[in-house]
Amino acid sequence: MDIKSKLGSLKLIALILVILLPFFGLSACNRHIEQAGEAEQLNFIFPKGKRGSSETFAGAAYNYPLVMDRELTTMVGNVYFEPGARSNWHTHPAGQILIITDGKGYHQIEGEPLQELKKGDIAVCPPNKKHWHGASPEMGMQQLYIVPNTEKGVVNWMEAVTDVQYGN
């Protein structure tokens, strides 16, 4: 093969590389972004619901009521907390049960250590015990809540959870 043929072949290879390399680069980049997005996406069982008040939640939390039964005196709903979102401190006169259906978050009863929550975990909030719950900073969390004996009352909202309390 003469020099002109070799140069022609090298130019052709260089041209092909110039054309194809960006596709390989973008493809790898897109895969990384998609994988990161998948890790942060949650499996929504119920609709997102209505955004909670900034007076009772830090960040975005969405409530979707499921059962409000006067005969059973029980309330059940789904809350989706975006990453970093959390409730204020609060109590429930008859207590509350949380069932984590996806994501990662926290729950804390006043005076007790912070409890990490993940899909499949259950947290029990005793009657009139001050507590809070919400998502982790990096991942949202979904929870079903059960409030029994609603004739005693549903919730008493209190002060916001500070960043220091949330970070512990």
C-alpha positions in Angstrom: 0.0 0.0 0.0 1.4 3.4 -0.9 1.5 6.5 1.2 -1.5 8.1 -0.4 -3.6 5.0 0.3 -2.4 4.9 3.9 -3.2 8.6 4.5 -6.6 8.1 2.9 -7.3 5.2 5.2 -6.1 7.1 8.3 -8.3 10.1 7.3 -11.2 7.8 6.9 -10.6 6.2 10.3 -10.2 9.6 11.9 -13.4 10.8 10.3 -15.3 7.8 11.6 -13.9 8.3 15.1 -14.8 12.0 15.0 -18.3 11.1 14.0 -18.8 8.1 16.4 -17.0 9.2 19.6 -19.5 11.8 20.6 -22.2 9.2 20.3 -20.3 6.9 22.6 -19.6 9.7 25.0 -23.3 10.9 25.0 -24.5 7.4 25.3 -22.4 6.7 28.4 -23.4 10.1 29.9 -27.1 9.5 29.3 -26.8 6.0 30.9 -25.3 7.6 34.0 -28.0 10.2 34.2 -30.7 7.7 33.7 -29.3 5.4 36.3 -29.0 8.3 38.8 -32.6 9.3 38.0 -33.8 5.7 38.5 -32.2 5.5 41.9 -34.1 8.6 43.0 -37.5 7.7 41.5 -40.0 6.0 43.7 -42.7 3.6 42.9 -45.9 5.5 43.4 -48.8 3.3 44.5 -51.2 6.2 44.9 -51.5 9.7 43.3 -49.1 12.3 44.6 -51.9 14.2 46.4 -52.1 17.8 47.6 -49.1 19.7 48.8 -48.9 20.2 52.6 -48.8 23.6 54.2 -45.5 25.3 54.7 -46.7 26.0 58.2 -46.5 22.2 59.1 -43.9 20.9 56.6 -40.4 21.9 55.6 -39.9 21.2 51.9 -42.5 19.6 49.7 -44.7 16.9 51.2 -47.9 15.7 49.5 -50.9 14.1 51.3 -53.4 11.7 49.5 -56.2 10.7 51.9 -57.4 7.1 51.4 -59.9 6.3 54.3 -61.7 8.7 56.6 -64.2 6.4 58.3 -66.4 7.7 61.0 -67.7 4.3 62.0 -64.2 2.8 62.4 -62.9 6.2 63.6 -59.8 5.6 61.6 -57.9 7.7 59.0 -55.5 6.3 56.5 -53.6 8.1 53.8 -50.4 8.3 51.8 -47.7 11.0 52.2 -44.9 11.5 49.7 -42.0 13.5 51.0 -39.6 15.0 48.4 -35.9 14.6 49.3 -35.2 16.8 52.3 -38.8 17.4 53.2 -40.1 16.7 56.7 -43.0 17.3 59.0 -43.0 19.7 62.0 -43.0 18.2 65.4 -46.5 17.0 66.2 -48.5 14.6 68.3 -51.6 12.3 67.7 -54.0 11.9 70.6 -54.5 8.2 69.8 -51.1 7.6 68.2 -50.1 6.9 64.6 -48.7 4.0 62.6 -46.4 4.6 59.6 -45.8 2.0 56.9 -43.0 2.9 54.5 -43.9 1.9 51.0 -40.8 3.3 49.2 -37.8 5.5 49.5 -35.7 6.4 52.5 -36.3 8.7 55.4 -36.3 9.3 59.1 -38.6 9.2 62.2 -37.9 10.6 65.6 -39.8 10.5 68.9 -38.7 13.4 71.2 -35.8 12.3 73.5 -35.1 9.2 71.4 -32.5 8.6 68.7 -33.2 9.3 65.1 -34.6 6.2 63.3 -33.8 5.5 59.7 -36.7 4.3 57.6 -36.8 2.4 54.3 -39.3 0.4 52.2 -41.1 -2.2 54.4 -40.3 -0.5 57.7 -43.0 0.3 60.3 -42.8 3.1 62.8 -45.3 3.4 65.7 -45.9 6.8 67.2 -47.5 6.3 70.7 -50.4 8.5 71.8 -49.5 12.1 72.6 -45.7 11.5 72.0 -44.1 14.4 70.2 -42.4 13.2 67.0 -41.6 14.0 63.4 -40.9 12.1 60.1 -39.7 12.9 56.6 -37.4 12.0 53.7 -33.7 11.7 53.6 -31.7 14.5 52.0 -30.9 12.4 48.9 -34.0 10.4 48.4 -37.8 10.9 48.8 -40.0 8.7 50.9 -43.5 7.5 50.7 -45.5 6.3 53.7 -48.9 5.1 54.6 -50.2 6.6 57.8 -52.9 5.1 60.0 -54.5 7.3 62.7 -56.9 5.3 64.9 -59.6 6.5 67.2 -60.0 9.9 65.5 -62.8 10.7 67.9 -60.0 11.6 70.3 -58.5 14.0 67.7 -56.2 13.7 64.7 -53.0 15.8 65.0 -51.6 18.6 67.1 -49.0 20.6 65.1 -46.0 22.2 66.8 -42.7 23.9 65.9 -40.5 23.1 62.9 -37.8 20.5 63.1 -34.5 22.4 62.9 -31.7 21.6 60.5 -29.6 20.4 63.4 -32.3 18.0 64.6 -32.9 16.8 61.1 -29.1 16.2 60.6 -28.6 14.1 63.8 
